[in-house]
Amino acid sequence: MIDESWEKFGGFPAAEKPWGRFAWTQYSAHGPGMELLHTGPGKRVLDLGMGKGDNLALIARTGAAAVGVDISAPQVEAARERFGDLIEAHHTRAEEYLTDHEGAFDSVYSVFGAVWFTDPAVLLPLVRHALKPGGRFVFSHLPPSGECPGPHDYDMYGPGDELLAITRWCFRPYMWEKRLLDAGFTTATGQRLPCPKDKQTIGTLIVEATA
C-alpha cells in the first residue's frame, strides 16, 4: 500500500543509488519507489512498456531477473544498448508476451505503459495468470480528465512523423479496483497521488493489486 504521507519517499533506497530513482510518476524524485514490488535475488519482475529501460535496470540492481516488453522497436533497441545483459528486453505487445508466461513472475508493473493503452478486459486476466500466487501488480498513469472515464481515442505522431491513432484506458481508482477483482486478483487498491507542492498541475493515479 502507498503510505498517504508520500513525502517521506524523498530519500533514495540504497539499491537505487547512484543510478537514479525508480519512478512511478511524471515528476522527479516524487512518490514511492520499487518497495511496491517484490524484488531481490530469486525474483522475476516484468515491465509492461519498458521504454528505454531506466526503471527496469533499477529492478535488476536488486538481484532480480528484470524482463521488459515494449511495442516500440527503437525504445527496445535503446534499452539494449544502454543496459546490455543486465535486462531482458523484448519487442512485442504486452498481451502477446503474457499469453506464454503463466505463473512466471513475482511482480508485474507498468508506468504510463501498456496498462494505459490496452483493453483491461484483455490485459488484466493475462497479468493475473502471469503472476505467481501472492505476486504484485502495480501500475500508474494520469488520472481521468474532465472527460468520462473509459477508453478515449487520441491522435499522436510516431517516430517517423506518421500519424497514429491510439486509445487510452483511463478509469477512476474504484473502477480499476473492480476490474482487477473481477479478473481474479485477491486485493486491489487505487489512489490519486498529489503532485509535488511546487507544481500546480495534475497528480498521478497509482493502482496496486495482489494475485
VENQUI-V752237 format. One record per residue. N is the residue number from 0. RES is the residue in one letter. PSI is psi in whole degrees, 0 to 359 (none if undefined). Layout:
n & res & psi
N & RES & PSI
N & RES & PSI
This chain:
n & res & psi
0 & M & 142
1 & I & 129
2 & D & 133
3 & E & 334
4 & S & 63
5 & W & 344
6 & E & 340
7 & K & 346
8 & F & 20
9 & G & 334
10 & G & 153
11 & F & 127
12 & P & 152
13 & A & 323
14 & A & 344
15 & E & 3
16 & K & 146
17 & P & 23
18 & W & 356
19 & G & 201
20 & R & 136
21 & F & 133
22 & A & 122
23 & W & 339
24 & T & 178
25 & Q & 7
26 & Y & 147
27 & S & 137
28 & A & 50
29 & H & 136
30 & G & 186
31 & P & 175
32 & G & 211
33 & M & 0
34 & E & 348
35 & L & 349
36 & L & 162
37 & H & 111
38 & T & 180
39 & G & 175
40 & P & 135
41 & G & 351
42 & K & 152
43 & R & 128
44 & V & 136
45 & L & 131
46 & D & 118
47 & L & 97
48 & G & 61
49 & M & 343
50 & G & 227
51 & K & 5
52 & G & 9
53 & D & 310
54 & N & 319
55 & L & 322
56 & A & 325
57 & L & 323
58 & I & 316
59 & A & 328
60 & R & 341
61 & T & 352
62 & G & 357
63 & A & 155
64 & A & 117
65 & A & 114
66 & V & 137
67 & G & 149
68 & V & 151
69 & D & 144
70 & I & 346
71 & S & 116
72 & A & 317
73 & P & 323
74 & Q & 316
75 & V & 317
76 & E & 319
77 & A & 319
78 & A & 318
79 & R & 320
80 & E & 323
81 & R & 321
82 & F & 355
83 & G & 227
84 & D & 358
85 & L & 327
86 & I & 163
87 & E & 112
88 & A & 134
89 & H & 134
90 & H & 98
91 & T & 169
92 & R & 147
93 & A & 314
94 & E & 329
95 & E & 318
96 & Y & 315
97 & L & 328
98 & T & 326
99 & D & 15
100 & H & 53
101 & E & 131
102 & G & 27
103 & A & 345
104 & F & 146
105 & D & 332
106 & S & 144
107 & V & 137
108 & Y & 164
109 & S & 123
110 & V & 104
111 & F & 37
112 & G & 225
113 & A & 328
114 & V & 328
115 & W & 337
116 & F & 12
117 & T & 139
118 & D & 118
119 & P & 334
120 & A & 333
121 & V & 313
122 & L & 315
123 & L & 315
124 & P & 326
125 & L & 319
126 & V & 315
127 & R & 315
128 & H & 339
129 & A & 346
130 & L & 147
131 & K & 160
132 & P & 131
133 & G & 0
134 & G & 159
135 & R & 138
136 & F & 121
137 & V & 137
138 & F & 161
139 & S & 152
140 & H & 178
141 & L & 144
142 & P & 160
143 & P & 144
144 & S & 201
145 & G & 347
146 & E & 161
147 & C & 143
148 & P & 157
149 & G & 194
150 & P & 136
151 & H & 137
152 & D & 139
153 & Y & 156
154 & D & 138
155 & M & 164
156 & Y & 132
157 & G & 185
158 & P & 327
159 & G & 20
160 & D & 20
161 & E & 148
162 & L & 125
163 & L & 139
164 & A & 123
165 & I & 160
166 & T & 131
167 & R & 137
168 & W & 102
169 & C & 126
170 & F & 158
171 & R & 159
172 & P & 312
173 & Y & 334
174 & M & 319
175 & W & 318
176 & E & 314
177 & K & 317
178 & R & 322
179 & L & 316
180 & L & 320
181 & D & 332
182 & A & 358
183 & G & 3
184 & F & 148
185 & T & 330
186 & T & 153
187 & A & 129
188 & T & 129
189 & G & 150
190 & Q & 159
191 & R & 120
192 & L & 123
193 & P & 156
194 & C & 163
195 & P & 154
196 & K & 336
197 & D & 5
198 & K & 130
199 & Q & 69
200 & T & 196
201 & I & 153
202 & G & 206
203 & T & 136
204 & L & 126
205 & I & 129
206 & V & 133
207 & E & 143
208 & A & 154
209 & T & 136
210 & A & none
